Amino acid sequence: MPVGSTQVLIDVIVSLAVPALKVASITANIINLTCQTLANQVLVSGVILETIRQVALATDMVVVQVAALPFSAAVPVPGAVPGEACRVIRAEIEGITVQFVADQLIRQVVVFELEVETAAVLPLPTPQPFSPLFEARPPGTVVFR
């Protein structure tokens, strides 16, 4: 099974719900991963779902908001063939940096690692005739249920 990995960098501006004094913390998960195999690469799409905790400028209270950052990335996989099955083995966030652009805007740089594998699509088994209404017994004998 061919395997490949790549490091992805997303640079994005995120609007905050209220003007903020500072960002207290950001936690993030990678969700809704899908993939498609092309020649020698796999296209991966997903969403980075973040929980941003910020200190409000006016009240000094912590405000929590959620941000969704969609992404797509091409992962090089030598030997991958179009139409092969693919799956993401690992999607791990390595770091998030934050810089204020304005009171309600932050610039985020998110770095994460994607590891994928591909495999030939297994052929579906040939359907065999089946009926629950009868079963074959010794030649010439049929028992109905």
N, C-alpha and C positions, 0 to 999 in steps of 0.2 A: 504494500500500500504506500503510494507516494505521500510524503509529509512535507509541509513547508511552514515557515513562520516569518513574520515581519513585525516591525515596530511601527506604530501609526501615531502621528501627531495631528491633533486638531487644535486650531487657533480660532477662537470664537468670542464674540462680544455678547454678553448676557445682560439683559435688563433686570434690575432688582425691583422688587415690589415697592419699596420705600427707599428714600435716600439713606445711605448707610455710612456710619463712622468707620466700620471695619467689618471684614468677613471673619467670623469666629471659627467656622469650620465648614468643610465640604466633604460629604460622603457620597460615593458614587458606585453604581453597579452597571454592568453591561447586560442589556436585555434584548429580547426579540431578534435573536441572531438568525439570519438565513444565509445560505450560500448557494453558489452556482459554479459548476466546473467549466472552465474554458481550456484552450490549449495551453498547457504549462502554467496555468494559474487558476486561482479560485477567487471569485468575487464574493466578498462578505459584506452584508449590510446589517445594521443594528442600531440600537439607541443607547446612549449613555444617560442613565437616569440619576440625577443629582439631587441631594438635599442640601440646600445652602442655608447656613445659620449666620445671620448678620446682625450687627448691633445698629439699631435705628439711630440716625443722626439727631432727631428731635427729642426722643424719649430715653435713649440709652437702654431700651429694652431689646431683647433678642427676638428677632423675627425669623420665622422659618418659611422657606419657599422651595418649591420643586421646579427643576428645569430639566427638559428633555433635549438632548443633543443628538440628532440623527447623524449617522456616518455611513460611508461605504469605503471599502479598501480592497485593493488587489493584492493577494498573497501569492508570491511565486512558488509554484509546486512543480519542479522538473518531473516530466513524465505523466502529468495529468492529461486526461483525454476528455474532450467535450462529451457530455452525457453521463460521465461517471458520477456515482453518488459521492457526496462530500459531507463532512461534519466538522464543526469547530471543536477541537480538543481542549483548547485553553484560550480564554479571553481575560486578560489580567491588566488592571489599571496599575501603572507604575508610578505615576505622579501627576499632580495637578498644581499649576502655579496660577496665582491671581494677581492682577494689577488693576487698580482703579483708573478708569478713563474719565469718569465724572461721578457725582454723588450716587447716581442710580445706574451706572454702567460699569461693568467689570470686564476685563479681558482675561480669558482663561486659555491656558495652554494645557491640554490633556494629552498625556503620552500613555499608550497602552500596547500590549503585545497580543498578537493573534497567532494561534497555531492551528493549522487545519490538516486534514487527511482526506484522501480520495480512495475509492475502491470501485472496481468494476461492478456495474449493476448486475445483481444476480437474476438469472432468468426465472420467470414465474413457472412453477410446476404446471405440467399439462393437466388440465382438469380430467378427472376420471368420472365415468358415469356412476351415479349413486342415487338410490331411491330408498327411502325408509319403508316403502310399502311392501317390499318383498326381499327375500334373500335366496340366493341359489344354494341348492343342496346337491346331493349326488345327481349325476346326469339325468335329466328328464323330470326331476322333482322340484317343484316350486312351492314354498310355504308362504301364504299371505298372512299378514298380521292384522 
